[in-house]
Amino acid sequence: MSQLEAVVFDMDGVLIDSEPLWRKAEIAVMAQYGIYLTEADCIRLMGLRTDEVVQQIAIDFGQSLDIGKVSQEIIESVCRLIKKDGLAIQPFCELALDLKNRQIPLAVATSSPMQVVEAVLERTGLTAVFNTLVSAERFPFGKPHPQVYIEACAGLQIPATNCLAIEDSLNGTLAAKAARMKVLSVPEKEAMENKAFGIADYLFQEPTEACNFVRSLFS
């Protein structure tokens, strides 16, 4: 096994319990366009970049949408919800602070735009914790394409094979594995039955147990 030197955190569903807020925003915004999403529709699209979510919804429902406009409406709605109701996932936030204190290089690699990243880091009090922040908004493709993870590892100047990714979505898990990273996944309970998560190197149901395991890897 490669010697682990750094940790790259996904953001939504790892540092903050924002996946329900994304679903709430997607359902509310799409309803304004006569598209009525279910929770299951949103869960299936977890981990994708917002414009890719909107594009897929347009395809699935046979609707013509202004992808950029609708995406921005969802992003602005999510930012409002995060600032008002966002709940930090304390075990992972505490893990990030602990690893920072141990001088372990840390990055965030997310499909969310920097507008959301800034809102989340401010809400969780983690603004000064990460060495590198990478959003897939500036790349041709978001997760499950590996570029966001490849760039995060490059930003840390550490080989991807020596970096651990922490994920909650299948699309993110696929992206990190494609980048040749070690991957620890903590799926939402609704997604835990998906056998595709078997590609993760480490699979946990509970954040606290997962975080204690990560600490043991860097002890």
N, C-alpha and C positions, 0 to 999 in steps of 0.2 A: 504493500500500500504506500502511495506517495505520502511524504511528510506534509501534513496540513500546516499552512502558514497564515491563512487569512480566511475571513468569513464574509460572504456576500449575501445580504438579506434582501429578499423580496419585501415589498412594503405592505400592500393591501392584503389583509388577512394574516399578516405576520407581525408587523409592528403596531398595527391599528386594526380594530374590528370594523373595517370599512366596507367589506363585501356586502353586508346588508344595506349599507347606505348607497353603494353603487346600484344595487338592484332597485332600491326605492326610487332613485333618480331616473334610472332607465325606464322603469314602468311608468312613472309620472310623465316624463317628457314624451315618450312614444305614444302615450294615450292621447296627447294633444294632436297627434297626427293620425289618429284613428287606428293605431296598432296596439293591441292589448296583449302585453307580454305576461307570462306566468313566471313564478319563481324558478321553475325548472328551465325555462328558456334562458334566463339570466345566468343560472349556474353553469349551463352548458358553454356559455361564452366567457366564463371567468378566465382571467389572465390575458385576454386579448387587449390590444390597444383600443381606445374608445372609437376611433374612426373605423377600425376593423369590425368592432361590435355592431356599429350602425350599418355598415355595409352589408354584413351578414344578415342582419334583421331585414334590411330592404330586400335582399334576395329571398329570404325565407317567406316573407309575407307578400312578395310580388309588388312592392311599392317603390315609387320613385321619390328619393329623399335627397335633400341638400346635405351631403355627408358632413362637410365642414361645419355648417350652421348647427345641425342637430348635435354633433359631437360636442361643440362648444357649450351648448345649452346643458347637456348632461354634465360636463366638467364643472361648469359654474354652479350647478345644483349640488353636486357632490362636495365642492369646496364649502358651500354654505352649511351643508349638513355636518361635515367634519368639524368645522369651527364651532358649531352649536352642540352637536351630540356625539362627536367622535370619542370612542373609548379605546385607550391604549391597551394593547395586549401585554400586561405587565411582565410576565415571565420573559418574553423576548426583548422588551425594552430594558429590563434589568440585565439580561444577558449581554446586550450591546454595551451597556455601561461598564459591566464587569470586564468584558474583553478589551474595551478601550483602556481601562485602567491597567490591564496586563500588557498594553502596547501591541495588541494584535491588530493588524491592518483590517479595516472594515469598509465595506461599500454597500450602497443600495443599488439594486438593478430592478427597475420597474417598468411596466407597460404604461403606467400613468404619466401624464405630462408634468413638467416641473412645477406648474401652478398648483397641482395637487400635492406634489412632494413637499413643497414649502409649507403648505397648510398642515400636512401631517406632522412634519418635524417640529413645527411650532407647537402644535397641539400636544405632542408627546414629550416635549422638552428635550429632543434629541438633535437639535440643530447643529451643535458643535461636535457631535460624536463621530461622524463618518468621514473617512479620508476622501472618498470618491462617491459622487452621486451620478447615476446614469439613467436617463429616461429614453425609452424606445421611440419617443415622439420624433426624434431627429433622424431615425433610420428608416430605410424603405419598408422594413417589416418589424413587427413586434413579436413577442412570444407567440407561438412556440419556436420561432426562429431564434437561434442562439446569439445573435449579434450583441444584444444588450448585455449578456453575461460575458461574452468575449471582451467587450469594451471595458466592462467593470474590472475584470482581472488585469487587463492591460493598464488601466488607470492606477491600479495598485502596484504595478510592475512585478507581479507574481504570476508564474505559470498557472493556467486554469486547472491543471491536474493537481495543483497544490492548494486549491481553494475549495471551501465548502459552501454550497448554496443552501439557503433555508427557504423553503417554498410551501405554499398551501394549495396551489392549483395544479392541475394536470398539465396545462399548457406551459406553465413555468417550470415544472419538473422536466418536461420534454426539452425545453430550451437549455436548461442547465446541463442535462446529460449530453445534449448535442455539443455543448461547449467543452465536454470532457472533464467536467467538474465532478466532485463527490456531491451527492444531493441528499439532504434530509428533508422529508416531506411530512407535513402535519395537515392532512386534508380536513375540510369541514366534515362533520358527521354524515351529512347527506352524500358526500362524495367518497367516503371511506370504502364503500363496497365496490368501487371501480377497480377491477383487477389490474388496470393499466398502471396504477401507482406502484406496482411491483417492480418497475424499473428503477425506483429510488434505491439508493444505497442503504438508507435508514428510513424507516417508516414508523411514525408515532401517532397516537390518538390524542395525547394531551401535551400542551405546550410546556408545562413544568417538567415533565419527564424528559421531553426532547431537549430542553435547555440544560438540564443536569447532565445529559449525555454529551452535549457539545462541550461543556466545561471539562468533562473527563478526557475529551480528545485533545484539549489544549493544556492539560495539567502537567 
